[in-house]
Structure formats: structure tokens, C-alpha cells
Amino acid sequence: MNMSIFEAIMLVCFGVSWPISIAKSLSTKVVSGKSPFFMAIVFFGYMSGVVHKAIYSLDWIIMLYAFNMILVAFDLFLYFKYLPKEKQVTAI
């Protein structure tokens, strides 16, 4: 196995930001300023990490990639859930 503590630290550091972003969206129901394109790119980046780990270097780090990918997907879901409501409020 080719596990790197630095890879784990990077994923944990990146992973800290997603719950903060999700909590903000859930509490304010405002998603302006978020970029769905950026979130989609990050999602596919984490997906690529999962695929790489599954095929070439299977170790526990795959769980960090998968967890981050789930968090980004949920944040993206919230974006599309709250965006229509936000547009209605600004149109009034």
C-alpha cells in the first residue's frame, strides 16, 4: 500500500471547509456566491481520487476521498434546492 500521511492531511484540511459551507447554506438558505461549476469540478476531482485508490493504491484514504465527495455532492444539491427560492425573493 502506498498511503501518504500528507495526502490524508490534505484531504482532512479540504474536508473541513465543506461542512462549514453546508451549515451556512442550511442556516441561511442563501447560496449566492457559490459556484456550481466549481463544486462539480471538485466533485469529479474527488471521484478521480476514489477511482485511483480503488484501482492502483487501495488503502483507508479512499474513505476520505469518498467522504469529501459526498459532502460536495450534498453542497451542490443544496445549491440547486435553494437557488430557485433565492431567485423568487430577489424578483419580488
Buried (B, 14 or more C-beta within 10 A) or exposed (E): EEEEEEBBEEBEEBBEEBEEBBEBBEEEEBBEEBEBEEBEEBBEBBBEBBEEBEEEBEEEBBEBBBBBBEBBBBBBEBBEEBBEEBEEEEEE
